[in-house]
Amino acid sequence: MKKSDLSEFEIQDQDFKLRIKRDLPGRAPVAAPAAPVAAAPAPVAAAPAPVASAAPVPTTPAASDPSIKLVTSPMVGTFYATPSPENPPFVTVGSPIKADSVVCIIEAMKVMNEIQSEISGTVVECLVANGTSVEFGQPLFRVKVS
């Protein structure tokens, strides 16, 4: 907040509200925003924990087999394997894919982003569960290149 010269920031979702206010020199601290700021980190901190443990596991098998490449997340968001709950997944284990094939959707800031593979081959493993939060660069799929 200091780098951007922000004094206050607020974000609100359906069941979540976060408000951060920085005390500026010469002003008395405001006690009211402290409660939402203290309550907000619990849900936010809980979501990334499974993601962090899932990322390191698949990188070593891909490194040991040169024909296995990873499709990684180009952004932070929520991973969806299907275009909608009633539709089948974009790809499954054994699915052949081409460069530019849509392999999943990542929702970021209420925008659904179709993620395309940059490699051709066959999907060997899906590394992320549907509806899971993903980080930038996190492996999503293992693909045996053709």
C-alpha positions in Angstrom: 0.0 0.0 0.0 2.9 2.3 0.7 4.4 1.7 -2.8 1.1 2.6 -4.5 0.3 5.4 -2.1 -3.0 3.7 -1.2 -4.6 4.6 2.1 -7.7 2.3 1.8 -8.6 -0.8 -0.1 -11.9 -2.7 -0.1 -13.0 -5.8 -2.1 -16.4 -7.6 -1.7 -17.7 -10.9 -3.0 -21.0 -12.7 -2.3 -20.0 -14.1 1.2 -16.6 -12.3 1.6 -15.7 -8.7 2.4 -12.1 -7.4 2.9 -11.3 -3.9 3.9 -7.8 -2.7 4.6 -7.1 0.8 5.7 -3.6 2.3 6.3 -3.2 4.8 9.1 -1.6 7.9 7.7 0.8 10.0 9.9 -1.0 12.6 12.0 -4.3 10.7 12.0 -5.5 8.6 14.9 -6.0 4.9 14.2 -9.5 3.8 13.3 -10.6 0.7 15.4 -13.7 -0.3 13.3 -11.9 -1.7 10.2 -9.7 -4.0 12.4 -12.5 -6.6 12.8 -13.0 -7.3 9.1 -9.3 -7.3 8.4 -8.7 -9.9 11.2 -11.6 -12.1 10.2 -10.8 -12.0 6.4 -7.5 -13.9 6.3 -8.9 -17.2 7.6 -10.9 -18.1 4.4 -8.2 -16.7 2.1 -5.4 -18.6 3.8 -7.3 -21.8 3.8 -7.7 -22.0 0.0 -4.1 -21.9 -1.1 -2.9 -24.6 1.2 -4.0 -27.6 -0.9 -2.6 -25.9 -4.0 0.9 -25.5 -2.6 1.1 -29.1 -1.7 -0.1 -30.3 -5.1 2.3 -28.3 -7.2 5.7 -29.8 -6.3 4.6 -33.5 -6.7 4.1 -33.6 -10.5 7.3 -31.7 -11.4 9.7 -34.5 -10.6 8.1 -37.2 -12.7 7.9 -34.8 -15.7 11.5 -34.0 -15.3 12.6 -37.7 -15.3 10.8 -38.5 -18.6 11.7 -36.2 -21.5 8.5 -37.1 -23.4 6.3 -35.8 -20.6 5.6 -32.0 -20.7 3.5 -29.9 -18.4 0.6 -27.6 -19.3 0.8 -24.9 -16.6 -1.6 -22.2 -15.5 -1.0 -18.8 -17.1 -2.8 -17.0 -14.2 -4.1 -17.2 -10.7 -7.7 -18.3 -10.4 -10.1 -21.2 -10.0 -9.6 -24.3 -12.2 -12.6 -25.7 -14.0 -12.3 -28.9 -16.1 -15.7 -28.4 -17.8 -17.4 -25.5 -19.6 -20.4 -25.9 -17.3 -21.5 -28.4 -14.6 -23.7 -30.5 -16.9 -21.0 -30.7 -19.7 -18.2 -33.3 -20.0 -14.6 -32.2 -19.2 -12.6 -30.6 -22.0 -10.0 -33.3 -21.7 -9.5 -36.5 -19.7 -6.7 -39.0 -19.2 -6.0 -40.5 -22.6 -7.4 -37.5 -24.6 -5.3 -36.5 -27.6 -4.7 -32.7 -27.7 -3.2 -30.4 -30.2 -1.4 -27.1 -29.7 -4.2 -24.5 -29.1 -6.7 -27.1 -27.9 -8.8 -25.8 -25.0 -8.0 -27.9 -22.0 -9.8 -26.1 -19.2 -11.2 -22.8 -17.9 -9.6 -20.6 -15.2 -11.9 -18.1 -13.6 -10.1 -14.9 -12.5 -12.0 -11.9 -11.2 -15.4 -13.3 -12.5 -14.0 -13.8 -16.0 -13.9 -17.3 -17.5 -10.6 -17.7 -19.4 -10.3 -20.6 -21.8 -6.8 -22.1 -21.4 -5.2 -23.6 -24.5 -2.5 -26.2 -24.6 0.8 -25.0 -26.2 1.8 -28.6 -26.9 0.4 -31.6 -28.8 0.2 -35.0 -27.3 -1.9 -37.2 -25.1 -3.1 -36.2 -21.6 -1.4 -38.6 -19.1 -2.7 -37.0 -15.9 -4.8 -34.1 -14.6 -3.0 -32.6 -11.6 -5.8 -30.3 -10.3 -9.2 -31.1 -9.0 -12.2 -29.3 -10.5 -13.0 -26.1 -8.6 -9.6 -25.8 -7.0 -7.6 -22.6 -6.7 -4.5 -22.5 -8.9 -1.4 -20.3 -8.9 0.5 -18.8 -11.8 2.8 -21.4 -13.3 1.2 -24.3 -11.4 1.1 -27.6 -13.4 -2.4 -28.5 -14.6 -1.8 -31.5 -16.9 0.9 -33.9 -17.7 1.1 -34.6 -21.5 3.0 -37.2 -23.4 4.2 -35.3 -26.4 3.8 -36.9 -29.9 
